[in-house]
Structure formats: C-alpha cells, structure tokens
Amino acid sequence: MKNKRPVNLAIHTMALPITAYASILHRICAVIIWFYSVALIPVIYYASRTQQQFDEVTSYFNDLFFIQFLVWGGLTALAYYCLASVKHFIQEFGYFEELSGGIAISRVTIGLALVLSIIAGGWVWLV
C-alpha cells in the first residue's frame, strides 16, 4: 500500500485557528518572561547596592531607547501571559470550552493585551 501522506508539513501554509495562535503566543511569552527574569535579577542586585549604582541603572532606563524597548517588550509579554493565564483558568472551570467560545475569549485576550501593550508603551516612553 502506498503512503500518500506528506513527508514534510509546510506549517507556514496551514491556516491555524486563533485559539492556536493564542496558545502559542502564551508559551512564547512564558519563555520571554523567563529570560527577562534571569537578566533582571543581576540588574536589580547591582542597582540595590549603592545610590550611585541605582542612579546609573535609572539613567540607562531613562536615556537608552533600546533598554526602554526591552522594558516595553517585557511588560507586553507579562501582560499577555497574565491575561492568557486567566483565560486558561476560566476555561478550566468549564466556560468558553466550545470552539466559538474559545475563539471569542482568545480574541478578547489578544485585544486586551494590545490595549495593555499600548498603555505600557505610554508608561515607558511618556512618564
């Protein structure tokens, strides 16, 4: 019998539902948060030693766009991760488990995350 299944699946040509994208993004944000926490611990330690070192770290955060962009990215990842975790808790209690409900709650989660991302950007760059 001849096997007619494809050997290599071209993932980029498949149309995934929004629930899959929400789940994948949740996992990506978890990895991003993990890396941010590993990088942030030495920075907090360094800044907590003396007032001069604290002022030095503060000036980096206030003056360098790249650092501000990293902070915004970390806050955005944290916001989405927290919202998606709440989404998963809601679904674990038996709500929005069917496909239409899962799509709706995924859209709400991504929409709220975009709003929080904009707020975080305003906080990082305008305050």
LUMZAFI-313790 format. One record per atom (N, C-alpha, C, CB): residue number from 0; residue in one letter; atom name; x negated, y negated, z. Coordinates in pm, whole numbers, padded with zeros to 5 digits. Glycine has a CB too. Layout:
<nodes>
 num residuo atomo   east  north     up
 NUM       A    CA      X      Y      Z
...
</nodes>
This chain:
<nodes>
 num residuo atomo   east  north     up
   0       M     N -00084  00117  00000
   0       M    CA  00000  00000  00000
   0       M     C -00089 -00123  00000
   0       M    CB  00096  00000  00121
   1       K     N -00057 -00216 -00087
   1       K    CA -00135 -00337 -00100
   1       K     C -00091 -00441  00003
   1       K    CB -00122 -00394 -00241
   2       N     N -00187 -00501  00066
   2       N    CA -00159 -00605  00164
   2       N     C -00154 -00739  00092
   2       N    CB -00266 -00606  00277
   3       K     N -00039 -00805  00092
   3       K    CA -00023 -00931  00020
   3       K     C -00023 -01052  00113
   3       K    CB  00105 -00929 -00059
   4       R     N -00058 -01031  00237
   4       R    CA -00066 -01144  00330
   4       R     C -00192 -01224  00301
   4       R    CB -00064 -01096  00478
   5       P     N -00188 -01355  00325
   5       P    CA -00308 -01436  00301
   5       P     C -00418 -01402  00400
   5       P    CB -00275 -01586  00308
   6       V     N -00541 -01407  00354
   6       V    CA -00656 -01377  00439
   6       V     C -00690 -01498  00525
   6       V    CB -00778 -01335  00355
   7       N     N -00696 -01614  00466
   7       N    CA -00727 -01738  00537
   7       N     C -00605 -01829  00532
   7       N    CB -00852 -01809  00476
   8       L     N -00553 -01860  00648
   8       L    CA -00439 -01951  00653
   8       L     C -00489 -02095  00646
   8       L    CB -00356 -01927  00782
   9       A     N -00430 -02172  00559
   9       A    CA -00464 -02314  00548
   9       A     C -00372 -02390  00642
   9       A    CB -00451 -02367  00400
  10       I     N -00417 -02409  00765
  10       I    CA -00335 -02474  00868
  10       I     C -00293 -02614  00825
  10       I    CB -00412 -02480  01000
  11       H     N -00382 -02686  00757
  11       H    CA -00353 -02824  00719
  11       H     C -00240 -02833  00617
  11       H    CB -00477 -02890  00664
  12       T     N -00201 -02723  00554
  12       T    CA -00090 -02726  00458
  12       T     C  00042 -02687  00521
  12       T    CB -00120 -02635  00342
  13       M     N  00042 -02642  00645
  13       M    CA  00165 -02599  00712
  13       M     C  00230 -02718  00782
  13       M    CB  00136 -02487  00813
  14       A     N  00361 -02721  00780
  14       A    CA  00435 -02825  00849
  14       A     C  00477 -02771  00986
  14       A    CB  00559 -02870  00766
  15       L     N  00414 -02821  01090
  15       L    CA  00446 -02779  01225
  15       L     C  00558 -02867  01281
  15       L    CB  00321 -02785  01316
  16       P     N  00641 -02814  01370
  16       P    CA  00743 -02899  01434
  16       P     C  00677 -02994  01534
  16       P    CB  00850 -02813  01505
  17       I     N  00750 -03099  01569
  17       I    CA  00695 -03199  01661
  17       I     C  00664 -03139  01797
  17       I    CB  00793 -03316  01676
  18       T     N  00734 -03033  01834
  18       T    CA  00706 -02968  01962
  18       T     C  00565 -02907  01962
  18       T    CB  00811 -02860  01992
  19       A     N  00521 -02857  01848
  19       A    CA  00385 -02802  01839
  19       A     C  00282 -02914  01850
  19       A    CB  00366 -02726  01706
  20       Y     N  00307 -03025  01783
  20       Y    CA  00215 -03138  01793
  20       Y     C  00209 -03192  01936
  20       Y    CB  00255 -03250  01696
  21       A     N  00324 -03197  02003
  21       A    CA  00327 -03243  02142
  21       A     C  00246 -03151  02232
  21       A    CB  00472 -03253  02192
  22       S     N  00256 -03021  02210
  22       S    CA  00183 -02925  02291
  22       S     C  00033 -02932  02264
  22       S    CB  00234 -02783  02264
  23       I     N -00004 -02942  02137
  23       I    CA -00146 -02952  02101
  23       I     C -00206 -03080  02158
  23       I    CB -00164 -02948  01948
  24       L     N -00133 -03190  02147
  24       L    CA -00181 -03317  02199
  24       L     C -00196 -03312  02351
  24       L    CB -00085 -03430  02160
  25       H     N -00107 -03241  02418
  25       H    CA -00116 -03225  02563
  25       H     C -00246 -03154  02601
  25       H    CB  00005 -03147  02617
  26       R     N -00282 -03052  02527
  26       R    CA -00406 -02980  02555
  26       R     C -00529 -03064  02523
  26       R    CB -00411 -02850  02475
  27       I     N -00524 -03137  02414
  27       I    CA -00636 -03225  02377
  27       I     C -00656 -03332  02484
  27       I    CB -00611 -03292  02240
  28       C     N -00547 -03389  02533
  28       C    CA -00557 -03491  02638
  28       C     C -00615 -03432  02766
  28       C    CB -00420 -03553  02666
  29       A     N -00584 -03307  02796
  29       A    CA -00642 -03243  02915
  29       A     C -00793 -03233  02903
  29       A    CB -00580 -03104  02936
  30       V     N -00841 -03197  02785
  30       V    CA -00986 -03188  02764
  30       V     C -01050 -03326  02773
  30       V    CB -01017 -03123  02627
  31       I     N -00985 -03426  02714
  31       I    CA -01037 -03564  02720
  31       I     C -01046 -03610  02865
  31       I    CB -00948 -03660  02637
  32       I     N -00943 -03586  02943
  32       I    CA -00943 -03628  03084
  32       I     C -01054 -03557  03160
  32       I    CB -00807 -03599  03149
  33       W     N -01076 -03431  03130
  33       W    CA -01183 -03357  03197
  33       W     C -01318 -03421  03167
  33       W    CB -01183 -03210  03154
  34       F     N -01345 -03452  03041
  34       F    CA -01472 -03516  03006
  34       F     C -01483 -03656  03069
  34       F    CB -01485 -03526  02854
  35       Y     N -01374 -03731  03071
  35       Y    CA -01376 -03862  03134
  35       Y     C -01407 -03852  03282
  35       Y    CB -01244 -03934  03114
  36       S     N -01349 -03754  03350
  36       S    CA -01374 -03742  03494
  36       S     C -01519 -03704  03520
  36       S    CB -01280 -03638  03557
  37       V     N -01576 -03618  03435
  37       V    CA -01717 -03580  03451
  37       V     C -01807 -03701  03429
  37       V    CB -01754 -03466  03354
  38       A     N -01773 -03786  03332
  38       A    CA -01854 -03905  03304
  38       A     C -01830 -04016  03405
  38       A    CB -01824 -03956  03164
  39       L     N -01710 -04022  03461
  39       L    CA -01677 -04133  03551
  39       L     C -01731 -04114  03692
  39       L    CB -01527 -04150  03556
  40       I     N -01750 -03993  03736
  40       I    CA -01799 -03968  03872
  40       I     C -01936 -04033  03896
  40       I    CB -01807 -03818  03898
  41       P     N -02035 -04016  03807
  41       P    CA -02162 -04085  03831
  41       P     C -02150 -04237  03825
  41       P    CB -02265 -04038  03728
  42       V     N -02061 -04289  03742
  42       V    CA -02043 -04434  03733
  42       V     C -01986 -04487  03865
  42       V    CB -01949 -04471  03615
  43       I     N -01889 -04418  03920
  43       I    CA -01831 -04460  04048
  43       I     C -01936 -04450  04159
  43       I    CB -01707 -04373  04083
  44       Y     N -02013 -04344  04157
  44       Y    CA -02119 -04330  04257
  44       Y     C -02219 -04444  04248
  44       Y    CB -02191 -04195  04241
  45       Y     N -02262 -04475  04126
  45       Y    CA -02358 -04584  04105
  45       Y     C -02300 -04718  04149
  45       Y    CB -02401 -04590  03957
  46       A     N -02175 -04744  04114
  46       A    CA -02113 -04872  04147
  46       A     C -02086 -04888  04296
  46       A    CB -01984 -04888  04070
  47       S     N -02073 -04778  04368
  47       S    CA -02039 -04787  04510
  47       S     C -02161 -04803  04601
  47       S    CB -01963 -04665  04551
  48       R     N -02279 -04805  04544
  48       R    CA -02399 -04811  04628
  48       R     C -02426 -04951  04681
  48       R    CB -02519 -04762  04551
  49       T     N -02429 -05052  04595
  49       T    CA -02454 -05190  04639
  49       T     C -02362 -05284  04563
  49       T    CB -02603 -05229  04616
  50       Q     N -02351 -05406  04614
  50       Q    CA -02269 -05507  04548
  50       Q     C -02327 -05543  04412
  50       Q    CB -02258 -05634  04636
  51       Q     N -02458 -05548  04401
  51       Q    CA -02522 -05582  04274
  51       Q     C -02492 -05476  04168
  51       Q    CB -02675 -05596  04293
  52       Q     N -02498 -05350  04206
  52       Q    CA -02467 -05243  04110
  52       Q     C -02318 -05244  04072
  52       Q    CB -02505 -05105  04169
  53       F     N -02233 -05277  04169
  53       F    CA -02091 -05289  04138
  53       F     C -02067 -05402  04038
  53       F    CB -02010 -05315  04267
  54       D     N -02131 -05516  04060
  54       D    CA -02118 -05628  03967
  54       D     C -02172 -05593  03828
  54       D    CB -02191 -05750  04022
  55       E     N -02279 -05515  03825
  55       E    CA -02335 -05473  03696
  55       E     C -02237 -05384  03619
  55       E    CB -02467 -05397  03719
  56       V     N -02177 -05288  03687
  56       V    CA -02079 -05199  03623
  56       V     C -01957 -05279  03580
  56       V    CB -02038 -05084  03718
  57       T     N -01913 -05371  03665
  57       T    CA -01798 -05455  03631
  57       T     C -01825 -05539  03508
  57       T    CB -01762 -05545  03749
  58       S     N -01945 -05592  03496
  58       S    CA -01977 -05673  03378
  58       S     C -01977 -05588  03251
  58       S    CB -02114 -05740  03395
  59       Y     N -02021 -05463  03261
  59       Y    CA -02014 -05373  03144
  59       Y     C -01870 -05351  03102
  59       Y    CB -02082 -05238  03176
  60       F     N -01783 -05328  03200
  60       F    CA -01643 -05305  03170
  60       F     C -01574 -05430  03116
  60       F    CB -01570 -05256  03295
  61       N     N -01619 -05547  03158
  61       N    CA -01556 -05671  03113
  61       N     C -01611 -05723  02981
  61       N    CB -01574 -05776  03217
  62       D     N -01736 -05692  02949
  62       D    CA -01802 -05755  02835
  62       D     C -01817 -05666  02712
  62       D    CB -01935 -05802  02876
  63       L     N -01827 -05538  02728
  63       L    CA -01856 -05450  02615
  63       L     C -01728 -05389  02558
  63       L    CB -01952 -05338  02657
  64       F     N -01702 -05418  02430
  64       F    CA -01580 -05368  02365
  64       F     C -01577 -05216  02362
  64       F    CB -01570 -05423  02223
  65       F     N -01691 -05154  02339
  65       F    CA -01697 -05008  02331
  65       F     C -01652 -04945  02464
  65       F    CB -01839 -04962  02295
  66       I     N -01699 -05001  02574
  66       I    CA -01659 -04949  02707
  66       I     C -01510 -04972  02729
  66       I    CB -01741 -05018  02820
  67       Q     N -01461 -05090  02690
  67       Q    CA -01318 -05118  02703
  67       Q     C -01235 -05022  02619
  67       Q    CB -01288 -05263  02663
  68       F     N -01284 -04991  02499
  68       F    CA -01214 -04896  02412
  68       F     C -01212 -04757  02476
  68       F    CB -01281 -04890  02274
  69       L     N -01322 -04718  02537
  69       L    CA -01325 -04588  02605
  69       L     C -01229 -04585  02724
  69       L    CB -01467 -04557  02653
  70       V     N -01222 -04694  02798
  70       V    CA -01129 -04701  02911
  70       V     C -00985 -04693  02861
  70       V    CB -01150 -04832  02992
  71       W     N -00955 -04767  02753
  71       W    CA -00821 -04761  02695
  71       W     C -00788 -04620  02648
  71       W    CB -00809 -04861  02578
  72       G     N -00883 -04555  02583
  72       G    CA -00861 -04418  02537
  72       G     C -00836 -04322  02652
  72       G    CB -00980 -04370  02456
  73       G     N -00912 -04338  02759
  73       G    CA -00891 -04253  02876
  73       G     C -00756 -04276  02941
  73       G    CB -01001 -04277  02977
  74       L     N -00715 -04403  02951
  74       L    CA -00584 -04433  03008
  74       L     C -00471 -04381  02921
  74       L    CB -00569 -04584  03028
  75       T     N -00490 -04390  02789
  75       T    CA -00389 -04338  02697
  75       T     C -00378 -04187  02710
  75       T    CB -00424 -04377  02552
  76       A     N -00490 -04119  02716
  76       A    CA -00489 -03973  02733
  76       A     C -00425 -03934  02866
  76       A    CB -00632 -03916  02724
  77       L     N -00457 -04008  02971
  77       L    CA -00399 -03978  03102
  77       L     C -00248 -04001  03102
  77       L    CB -00466 -04064  03211
  78       A     N -00204 -04109  03039
  78       A    CA -00060 -04138  03033
  78       A     C  00014 -04028  02958
  78       A    CB -00035 -04275  02966
  79       Y     N -00038 -03989  02842
  79       Y    CA  00030 -03884  02766
  79       Y     C  00028 -03752  02843
  79       Y    CB -00035 -03866  02628
  80       Y     N -00084 -03719  02904
  80       Y    CA -00094 -03594  02978
  80       Y     C  00009 -03590  03091
  80       Y    CB -00237 -03576  03034
  81       C     N  00022 -03700  03164
  81       C    CA  00119 -03703  03274
  81       C     C  00262 -03692  03222
  81       C    CB  00103 -03833  03356
  82       L     N  00294 -03764  03115
  82       L    CA  00429 -03757  03059
  82       L     C  00459 -03617  03004
  82       L    CB  00445 -03862  02948
  83       A     N  00363 -03557  02935
  83       A    CA  00385 -03423  02881
  83       A     C  00395 -03319  02994
  83       A    CB  00271 -03385  02785
  84       S     N  00324 -03342  03103
  84       S    CA  00337 -03251  03217
  84       S     C  00477 -03259  03277
  84       S    CB  00231 -03284  03325
  85       V     N  00531 -03380  03288
  85       V    CA  00668 -03396  03336
  85       V     C  00765 -03328  03239
  85       V    CB  00704 -03546  03352
  86       K     N  00740 -03342  03108
  86       K    CA  00823 -03276  03006
  86       K     C  00822 -03124  03028
  86       K    CB  00772 -03310  02864
  87       H     N  00704 -03070  03053
  87       H    CA  00695 -02926  03076
  87       H     C  00767 -02885  03204
  87       H    CB  00549 -02882  03082
  88       F     N  00757 -02965  03309
  88       F    CA  00829 -02934  03433
  88       F     C  00980 -02934  03409
  88       F    CB  00793 -03035  03543
  89       I     N  01029 -03034  03335
  89       I    CA  01172 -03041  03304
  89       I     C  01215 -02916  03227
  89       I    CB  01204 -03169  03223
  90       Q     N  01134 -02875  03131
  90       Q    CA  01169 -02757  03053
  90       Q     C  01158 -02629  03137
  90       Q    CB  01079 -02746  02931
  91       E     N  01068 -02625  03234
  91       E    CA  01058 -02509  03321
  91       E     C  01182 -02492  03408
  91       E    CB  00934 -02520  03410
  92       F     N  01251 -02602  03436
  92       F    CA  01375 -02594  03514
  92       F     C  01495 -02558  03427
  92       F    CB  01401 -02725  03585
  93       G     N  01472 -02534  03298
  93       G    CA  01578 -02485  03211
  93       G     C  01647 -02590  03126
  93       G    CB  01679 -02419  03293
  94       Y     N  01598 -02712  03126
  94       Y    CA  01658 -02818  03044
  94       Y     C  01577 -02836  02917
  94       Y    CB  01666 -02950  03122
  95       F     N  01646 -02871  02809
  95       F    CA  01583 -02900  02680
  95       F     C  01499 -02783  02628
  95       F    CB  01495 -03024  02692
  96       E     N  01547 -02661  02651
  96       E    CA  01472 -02544  02607
  96       E     C  01504 -02505  02463
  96       E    CB  01502 -02429  02698
  97       E     N  01624 -02536  02415
  97       E    CA  01656 -02502  02277
  97       E     C  01579 -02594  02182
  97       E    CB  01809 -02513  02252
  98       L     N  01576 -02560  02055
  98       L    CA  01493 -02632  01959
  98       L     C  01530 -02779  01950
  98       L    CB  01503 -02568  01823
  99       S     N  01659 -02810  01942
  99       S    CA  01699 -02951  01929
  99       S     C  01663 -03030  02054
  99       S    CB  01850 -02961  01902
 100       G     N  01681 -02972  02170
 100       G    CA  01643 -03038  02294
 100       G     C  01493 -03054  02307
 100       G    CB  01697 -02962  02412
 101       G     N  01418 -02952  02264
 101       G    CA  01272 -02961  02267
 101       G     C  01220 -03070  02175
 101       G    CB  01211 -02828  02229
 102       I     N  01282 -03082  02059
 102       I    CA  01243 -03189  01965
 102       I     C  01272 -03324  02026
 102       I    CB  01316 -03174  01830
 103       A     N  01390 -03338  02087
 103       A    CA  01429 -03467  02146
 103       A     C  01336 -03507  02260
 103       A    CB  01573 -03461  02196
 104       I     N  01308 -03415  02351
 104       I    CA  01222 -03451  02464
 104       I     C  01078 -03474  02420
 104       I    CB  01228 -03342  02571
 105       S     N  01034 -03406  02314
 105       S    CA  00900 -03430  02261
 105       S     C  00890 -03569  02200
 105       S    CB  00863 -03324  02156
 106       R     N  00995 -03610  02128
 106       R    CA  00997 -03746  02071
 106       R     C  00997 -03853  02180
 106       R    CB  01120 -03764  01980
 107       V     N  01074 -03830  02285
 107       V    CA  01077 -03925  02396
 107       V     C  00941 -03933  02463
 107       V    CB  01185 -03884  02498
 108       T     N  00877 -03819  02483
 108       T    CA  00746 -03815  02547
 108       T     C  00643 -03891  02464
 108       T    CB  00700 -03670  02568
 109       I     N  00639 -03866  02334
 109       I    CA  00543 -03934  02248
 109       I     C  00574 -04083  02240
 109       I    CB  00544 -03872  02106
 110       G     N  00702 -04119  02233
 110       G    CA  00740 -04260  02230
 110       G     C  00700 -04334  02357
 110       G    CB  00889 -04273  02208
 111       L     N  00728 -04274  02472
 111       L    CA  00689 -04336  02599
 111       L     C  00537 -04346  02611
 111       L    CB  00745 -04257  02717
 112       A     N  00467 -04246  02560
 112       A    CA  00321 -04250  02564
 112       A     C  00268 -04365  02478
 112       A    CB  00262 -04117  02517
 113       L     N  00330 -04389  02364
 113       L    CA  00289 -04502  02280
 113       L     C  00312 -04635  02351
 113       L    CB  00365 -04500  02146
 114       V     N  00426 -04646  02420
 114       V    CA  00454 -04769  02496
 114       V     C  00350 -04787  02607
 114       V    CB  00597 -04764  02556
 115       L     N  00321 -04681  02681
 115       L    CA  00220 -04690  02787
 115       L     C  00081 -04718  02731
 115       L    CB  00218 -04561  02870
 116       S     N  00053 -04669  02612
 116       S    CA -00075 -04697  02548
 116       S     C -00087 -04845  02515
 116       S    CB -00091 -04612  02421
 117       I     N  00020 -04904  02466
 117       I    CA  00019 -05048  02436
 117       I     C  00004 -05129  02565
 117       I    CB  00149 -05088  02362
 118       I     N  00073 -05088  02670
 118       I    CA  00060 -05156  02799
 118       I     C -00083 -05144  02852
 118       I    CB  00160 -05099  02901
 119       A     N -00142 -05025  02840
 119       A    CA -00280 -05006  02885
 119       A     C -00376 -05092  02805
 119       A    CB -00321 -04859  02874
 120       G     N -00352 -05104  02674
 120       G    CA -00436 -05191  02590
 120       G     C -00426 -05336  02633
 120       G    CB -00396 -05178  02444
 121       G     N -00304 -05379  02664
 121       G    CA -00288 -05516  02714
 121       G     C -00356 -05536  02847
 121       G    CB -00141 -05549  02727
 122       W     N -00351 -05436  02932
 122       W    CA -00416 -05446  03062
 122       W     C -00568 -05450  03048
 122       W    CB -00375 -05331  03151
 123       V     N -00623 -05368  02959
 123       V    CA -00768 -05362  02942
 123       V     C -00822 -05489  02877
 123       V    CB -00806 -05241  02859
 124       W     N -00754 -05536  02770
 124       W    CA -00811 -05647  02694
 124       W     C -00756 -05785  02731
 124       W    CB -00787 -05623  02551
 125       L     N -00640 -05791  02794
 125       L    CA -00584 -05923  02824
 125       L     C -00595 -05963  02969
 125       L    CB -00443 -05927  02783
 126       V     N -00612 -05869  03058
 126       V    CA -00617 -05904  03201
 126       V     C -00762 -05914  03245
 126       V    CB -00541 -05799  03288
</nodes>
